């Protein structure tokens, strides 16, 4: 979508939220309520205004709370950080028009609210007699789906009443049960539904116009995530289809050319936004390959319901009938034979949609709904291919839409049991908070496998549906990751034999001896994984030892990933893994000792810093880190994406050589034909690539974005997020870009560098950082180009052109003097500030100021 179109859509949507008292009374304008917000409400991260819910609440005992913990995937405090908790039956009453359909959206973030633990929350929700949720547990659902929060969207049939009554009722089957809700939306909707063909009975239709539906999935096929304010005035969310593709053959994605206009003709624009119809997924160009497979998607659903499947099509490439003809299958039944989009629409760039209803009865495999496309050879089309632009799946029922809660996977149950063995009175509250954040066992890939496999088993009746929005905002903290591996030796773990052979295995006794039994005086840092100790092994070799904290938010997967990655990688600018220990519920990683700690601690003003880094030193450090990342992207067998590039993960050895560290979140891309790896979002706030966050598609350009933030951090010497600053200055990336574009960047650079940077060097450096922070990955430089630009900036700094360099020569001499002083101090073994200060300064693998921000 063109930027101008995006701006216009946003303006239209924002204007759509302007309310008047008269409109409220008529039930025509949307109600967007933050449950628990004070009078006056507030705005979310997208700029949407959320009102207080008090005036619509009647009856019941309720209290409002703010969550004790904000999961990193919760990007906006509103509506998720505030909740209304009900301990008895309570009702909301909303004014509506009796002859109109309404969206009802419910938002849930299971966290600790006051003394209320989310694990005790079981409740039902009804809307004018229609059961929407029954015995629902948001906590269980979030854990099983690897999400921090969930949204439920319902399309309610005309109510024959001017009041929509939504009732929350705590379950009577559990002690201390309570209900809660974080946000409620009531939005009048147009006539989106009509009759649909019943799959398997082409002569029969199902009337969807007068029944209730629950939105199960809404996907922009072949395209990116579409946020609510970019929808067609209905504030719907469209997700990427990649996580639902089945099999190795996923076809090709394409986008309409700039000169193609999406022509809705007589079809209402609100059916789907242009950004849905301007992208698509097809099977590819090879006819022989296409005839050998189906382009297939699979979805987890609840049996014993009817489902309406809406397919969105728009052919913006071909323009004649019989160029592409294909068959559409739903649950292995033919829903549509010989589909020809151009024959349906009459021309190029004209969108359309088709609705089909399928009945899913209980039985083997009934927890999954399949849709598939395959070329139709009977008509002998010109090209054997198939296309799809979007898909929506709705559950249909007149009186009850509730389904069962998911049962946790075997891995999640086992990991939770293990983590409970570490409970202590002091840690129990913290663990409760973290467990409530909606984490799942392991990273999303493992969790997804477990969910798919386990949910094929029979589930207990009487609990709520596991199907939900796709895990785009997957929780980046998983309670499974706090579990340990085998309690025995490393041989019983999942670490590959190759990794075990490429790095050394340390016994727990050796680790204890190296750290003096984990003496607190040897602690040189604390991160998300746990504490980092200075140790001595063999004949006096200094090492850094990361020890897993059983209550930490990282664990098994980060431990395994770090070993698997670093055991196979050797590069001057990557920190070296010496070995590991996994014994008696202890997990430790042993690295080279990096005497000068992290880049971050040398940038910010601190008594720990021995000297101010000169501009030349900063450039050399950035170049070293860029070389390490360039090797990851291009020099290894597969593309490796670091996924957590930040100043605390760039370490400095005694000679100021930069080394990239902490590979616990890294991902490999063995097949980068699609240009990305689909995965849940993880990383550190302030450094996180916004395109990766939106699309859940990780590329090497995500590392480039994060490194661009580091570049501005190096230049400005301030934290990437600082909530104490004015709103426009909180994010360093946003503030630096704003100043760069206004020509005021020099006003915010590190005061210790002012007047000491060659203007041409500064200009090249700033231009490079700006390009790294482009909204779209394709517009960002490769790490190779970035490296070339940084080396050019260094050459410009070192150039000598007569009198213009007098300031530079003075600065370089000063830097050399400081470096000599530092070297002299190191040789003596102690800093002038004393040993404690030295130990503290030599932090390795420290995380962001808020260690939970991963």
HELIX and SHEET records of a PDB file:
HELIX    1   1 UNK A    3  UNK A   16  1                                  14    
HELIX    2   2 UNK A   21  UNK A   26  1                                   6    
HELIX    3   3 UNK A   54  UNK A   56  5                                   3    
HELIX    4   4 UNK A   77  UNK A   80  1                                   4    
HELIX    5   5 UNK A  118  UNK A  120  5                                   3    
HELIX    6   6 UNK A  138  UNK A  145  1                                   8    
HELIX    7   7 UNK A  228  UNK A  230  5                                   3    
HELIX    8   8 UNK A  242  UNK A  244  5                                   3    
HELIX    9   9 UNK A  269  UNK A  271  5                                   3    
HELIX   10  10 UNK A  274  UNK A  277  1                                   4    
HELIX   11  11 UNK A  287  UNK A  290  1                                   4    
HELIX   12  12 UNK A  341  UNK A  345  1                                   5    
HELIX   13  13 UNK A  377  UNK A  379  5                                   3    
HELIX   14  14 UNK A  410  UNK A  420  1                                  11    
HELIX   15  15 UNK A  425  UNK A  435  1                                  11    
HELIX   16  16 UNK A  444  UNK A  454  1                                  11    
HELIX   17  17 UNK A  471  UNK A  473  5                                   3    
HELIX   18  18 UNK A  479  UNK A  482  5                                   4    
HELIX   19  19 UNK A  490  UNK A  492  5                                   3    
HELIX   20  20 UNK A  497  UNK A  502  1                                   6    
HELIX   21  21 UNK A  508  UNK A  514  1                                   7    
HELIX   22  22 UNK A  520  UNK A  522  5                                   3    
HELIX   23  23 UNK A  556  UNK A  566  1                                  11    
HELIX   24  24 UNK A  599  UNK A  603  1                                   5    
HELIX   25  25 UNK A  615  UNK A  630  1                                  16    
HELIX   26  26 UNK A  631  UNK A  635  3                                   5    
HELIX   27  27 UNK A  647  UNK A  649  5                                   3    
HELIX   28  28 UNK A  690  UNK A  695  1                                   6    
HELIX   29  29 UNK A  700  UNK A  716  1                                  17    
HELIX   30  30 UNK A  727  UNK A  729  5                                   3    
HELIX   31  31 UNK A  732  UNK A  742  1                                  11    
HELIX   32  32 UNK A  745  UNK A  747  5                                   3    
HELIX   33  33 UNK A  751  UNK A  753  5                                   3    
HELIX   34  34 UNK A  759  UNK A  772  1                                  14    
HELIX   35  35 UNK A  777  UNK A  779  5                                   3    
HELIX   36  36 UNK A  783  UNK A  798  1                                  16    
HELIX   37  37 UNK A  802  UNK A  805  5                                   4    
HELIX   38  38 UNK A  806  UNK A  828  1                                  23    
HELIX   39  39 UNK A  835  UNK A  841  1                                   7    
SHEET    1   A 8 UNK A  42  UNK A  43  0                                        
SHEET    2   A 8 UNK A  49  UNK A  52 -1                                        
SHEET    3   A 8 UNK A  31  UNK A  34  1                                        
SHEET    4   A 8 UNK A 183  UNK A 189 -1                                        
SHEET    5   A 8 UNK A 101  UNK A 108 -1                                        
SHEET    6   A 8 UNK A 150  UNK A 156 -1                                        
SHEET    7   A 8 UNK A 212  UNK A 220 -1                                        
SHEET    8   A 8 UNK A 239  UNK A 240  1                                        
SHEET    1   B12 UNK A  42  UNK A  43  0                                        
SHEET    2   B12 UNK A  49  UNK A  52 -1                                        
SHEET    3   B12 UNK A  31  UNK A  34  1                                        
SHEET    4   B12 UNK A 183  UNK A 189 -1                                        
SHEET    5   B12 UNK A 101  UNK A 108 -1                                        
SHEET    6   B12 UNK A 150  UNK A 156 -1                                        
SHEET    7   B12 UNK A 212  UNK A 220 -1                                        
SHEET    8   B12 UNK A 390  UNK A 397 -1                                        
SHEET    9   B12 UNK A 305  UNK A 313 -1                                        
SHEET   10   B12 UNK A 352  UNK A 360 -1                                        
SHEET   11   B12 UNK A 195  UNK A 198  1                                        
SHEET   12   B12 UNK A 201  UNK A 207 -1                                        
SHEET    1   C 5 UNK A  57  UNK A  58  0                                        
SHEET    2   C 5 UNK A  90  UNK A  95 -1                                        
SHEET    3   C 5 UNK A 163  UNK A 170 -1                                        
SHEET    4   C 5 UNK A 123  UNK A 127 -1                                        
SHEET    5   C 5 UNK A 130  UNK A 136 -1                                        
SHEET    1   D 3 UNK A  62  UNK A  66  0                                        
SHEET    2   D 3 UNK A  82  UNK A  86 -1                                        
SHEET    3   D 3 UNK A 179  UNK A 181 -1                                        
SHEET    1   E 5 UNK A 245  UNK A 246  0                                        
SHEET    2   E 5 UNK A 295  UNK A 300 -1                                        
SHEET    3   E 5 UNK A 368  UNK A 375 -1                                        
SHEET    4   E 5 UNK A 326  UNK A 330 -1                                        
SHEET    5   E 5 UNK A 333  UNK A 339 -1                                        
SHEET    1   F 3 UNK A 252  UNK A 255  0                                        
SHEET    2   F 3 UNK A 279  UNK A 282 -1                                        
SHEET    3   F 3 UNK A 387  UNK A 388 -1                                        
SHEET    1   G 6 UNK A 504  UNK A 505  0                                        
SHEET    2   G 6 UNK A 577  UNK A 583  1                                        
SHEET    3   G 6 UNK A 586  UNK A 592 -1                                        
SHEET    4   G 6 UNK A 541  UNK A 548 -1                                        
SHEET    5   G 6 UNK A 530  UNK A 537 -1                                        
SHEET    6   G 6 UNK A 523  UNK A 526 -1                                        
SHEET    1   H 2 UNK A 639  UNK A 641  0                                        
SHEET    2   H 2 UNK A 667  UNK A 669 -1                                        
SHEET    1   I 2 UNK A 650  UNK A 652  0                                        
SHEET    2   I 2 UNK A 658  UNK A 660 -1                                        
SHEET    1   J 2 UNK A 677  UNK A 678  0                                        
SHEET    2   J 2 UNK A 697  UNK A 698 -1                                        
END                                                                             
